[in-house]
Every structure is written in structure tokens, then in C-alpha cells.
Amino acid sequence: MLAGRPFGADRTAVGEVVFTTSVVGYPQSITDPSYRGQILVFTHPLIGNYGVSEDQFESDRVQAEAVVVYEATQPNHYKSAMSLDEWLKSAGVPGIARVDTRHLVLKLREYGVMMGAVGQEPPEELLERIRKSPRYDEVDYASMVSPKEPQVLGDGKMCIGVVDCGVKTSILRELVKRGVKVLRVPCLQWELALQCDGVLFSPGPGNPSCLGASPRGLGRPPR
């Protein structure tokens, strides 16, 4: 049990505890669909110093379940639209600061990723929430972050089908920038991407075997 200073939303979140050693790019990480269902720990000691702006997002929302930092700093940047604290509050996502994140990362490296909770409840209640919550690999997070309908981006002659299991916005942007037409399809409708010149299966959150349970899941494509 680690104590710290709460910030962001006043609620409790449960998720798989993982870490990132990135020095910059915290808005990109927090909005990365690959972190859906996870509590994201930052090893860099100062997070929030250049604020938050929408052009830094990798999706349309905060994806991490909670954020753990050593120091949530106030922004000082001309592009900043809000602070990290204000952003997490508006998204309903809790954070905790003044945690020795590097010590926590050493534990994760020694024992492996584990389920955790961030909140202001008594320790025994947080532990009970963890016990009652499904494990990370038991939830189909990819379907949660995948679009509901196909989408066409760009107007190039070459078509790339992107099977969206949690694709980053920057991946789509870079493809379009190179003159490619992108057909972005939901992860459970991967066969729609086969009409294109090439197919890209995006990274994403969760256990891929959860998708395989569906009759239209990511099984072997037809010959």
C-alpha cells in the first residue's frame, strides 16, 4: 500500500498497474488506447509541466484508468489548454502524486504487473475492490476502444486496411500524410480490410484471446 496526494477526479479506479519510462509525451500516453484498463505509472519525476492540448491526443478521450506520478506540476507552455489535474478531473479519472514511482517500478519489474486501485477509500476497501474486480486479461478491452463503424481517411490511390484494435491517431495521420487512403475497420470486422492493397493490425489493449471467443473474432482469415 502506497500513500500519496490525490489529484484529478475524486473516485476510485481499479486496473492493471503498468509503467512508462517516457520523459515527454504524457498526454499521448494517457490517451493511448493500448492503456485502456490500466493504471499508468510515470517514472519521470515531473509530469504536467507543459500542460495539455488536444493536438497531443492519441484518441478522443483519456484511456488510462488512473495516473500515478511523483509530482503533478503546473503547466508553463503557450499551447497549454489546461493542467493535468484539470484534465483528469474533467475526464473523471483519478490520479495520485507524491508516490516513489521508481520504487514502485522496481517492484513491478521484480514481481510482474499486478492489479491495483487508486482512490481515497480506506486500504481494506481498496483491497476488496481489487479482489472483486475481473483481472485485466479477462476483459475484452480491444472491442471497447475499437470503432463501431468503418471509416475512410484520405484519398490516395493505394488503400491500407487498418484493423483497429486500439490504433493511435498518429498512426492513421502518418499513413494519410504519405498519400494513402486508409480504411479503418472495427476489430471484429477484420475481413472488410482484405479488400485493400495491404492490411495493418493495430496494437491495442487486453488479451487477444478475448476477441477469439467471438465467431467474428480475429481468427485465421479465409484463404
N, C-alpha and C positions, 0 to 999 in steps of 0.2 A: 504494500500500500504506500503510495507516494502522495504527499500533501503539496499543495501549491496555491496560487492565486487564481481564482476563476475569472474568465472574461468571455466575451461572446454571449450566446444565449443561455438563459438560466433554465437548463433542462439537463436530463441525463441521457447519455448515449452509450450504447454497447456496440463493440465491434472488434475485429481482429487488429491487434496492435502491431504496426509496421513502422519502419523509419526511412527517412531520406537524408542523404548527406549533401544535398544541393546547397550551394551558397546563395544563389539567386533563383528566382522563378517560383516563389511560394504561391502566387495566385494561380499559376499554371498547374502546380502540383495539387492544390486543393480542389481545383475544378476538373482534374483529370478523371474521366470515368473509371479508369483502372483502380482508383482508390475507393470506389463505392463499397460501403460495408466495412470500411477500415478506419481505425484511429491512427492518424498520421503524426509521427514524432519527427521534429526537425532537430538535427544535431547542431546546425549553425546557431550560435547563441542569440543573434539579433534578427527577429522576424517581424516585418511590418514597416521597415524604415522608409520604403518608397511607396507605401500605400497600396491602393487597389484601383484599377481601372478596367473597364470591360474588354479592352483590346488585348488584355493579358489572359483571357479565359480560354480554356480548352474544351468547354462545353457551356451550356446555358445556365448552369447552376453550380453551387457548391456540392461536391460529390463525397468528400470525406465525412465520416460520421462525427468526428471530433478532431481537434488540433491540440498538440502538446508542444510547447516551446519553453525555452529558458526565459526569454524576455520578449514580450509583445510591445514593440516600440511604437511611438507616434510617428506618422509619416512626415517627410520633408521632401516633396517632389512636385513639380509643376503639373504632372499628369494625374496626380492622385485625386480620386473622386471621394474616397472615404478611407477610414483607418481599418486595420484588420479587425479590431474589436467591433466597430460599427457594421462591417460587412457580415461577420459571423452572427451578430445579433439579428440582422435583417433576414438572414437565411435560416435562423432557428437552429444554429449549430453551436455547441458549447466548445470552449477552449479552456486550457489550464496553463498558466505560466509559473515561473519560478520553480520549475522541475529540473533536476540534474539530468538533462536528456541524454548526455553521453554515457552516464552511468546506466540509464535505462537501456540504451542501445547495446551496451556490453552484456546485459542480462539477456536481451533478445538474441544476440549472437551466440550466447552460451547455451540457452535452453530452447531457442527457436521461437517463432512467432506464437502468440497466445491470445486468447480472448481477454478483453479488458473493458472497463467502464470509466467514463468521465462524468462527474456530477458532484453536487453538493450534498448528497444524502449521506447518512452515517455509513461507515465502512461495511457493516454487516448487510445493509440493504443493497449496497452496490454489488457485493459478492453474490447475493441472492438473485439479483437481476442477471448477472453473468451466467449463473447456473441454469436459469430458466430460459435463457435465450438460445436459439439454434446456433450451432457452430458455423463459422464462415463458409466452410466447404459444403454445407448442407443447403445453401440458398442459391437460387438462380439469379445472381446479380446481373449477368450479361443481358438477360431479357429486360431487366428494369431500365438499363441505360440505352438499349437499342431503340431506334425509331420505330414508330408504329406503321409507317408507310414508306415506300421507296421515294427517293428524291434524286433529281438530276441537277448536277452542278457543272458549270462551264459549258462550252460549246465546241470543243475540239473535235477533230476527225477521229482520233483514237479514243476508244471507250475503255475505262477501267472500272470494273465492278468492285465496290468496296463492301464486303460483308461486315456490317457494323456490329461488333460485339462490345463496343465501347471506344470507338475511334476518337482520337484527339482532333480538334478543329484545325490545328496546324498541319496535320497530315493531309486533310482534304484541301486546305488552302495551298499547300505546296504542289499538290497534283494539278490543281486548276491553273496555278501560276505557270506550269510547264506546258500549257496548251492542251490539256487532257480533259475530255468530258468524263465526269465521274457519275456513275450510277450507284448511289448509296442505298443499300437494301437492309431490311431487318435481319438479325442473325438467324432467325428461324425460317427465313425465306431465301436462303443462300443460293438456291437454284436459279433465281432471277439474274444473278450476277454472271451466269455462264454464257449469256448472250453477248457479253462484252469481249474485247480483244484480250483482256487479261483480268485476273481476279486477285484481289488483295483481301486476306482475312486480317482484320484489325486485332490489336491487343485488346484486352478487356478484363473485367473483374471476375472473381468467383472461380468455381470449379467447372471446367468444361464438361465433365461428365453429367452435370445437372442438365445441360442442354440435350445431351444424348438420350435422356429419358423421354423426350418428345418424339412422336412419329415423324415430325418435320424438323427434327433437330439436326445438328451438324454431323451427320453420319457420312459415309463414303458417297461421293457424288456418283450419279449414274454414268455408265460407260457410253 
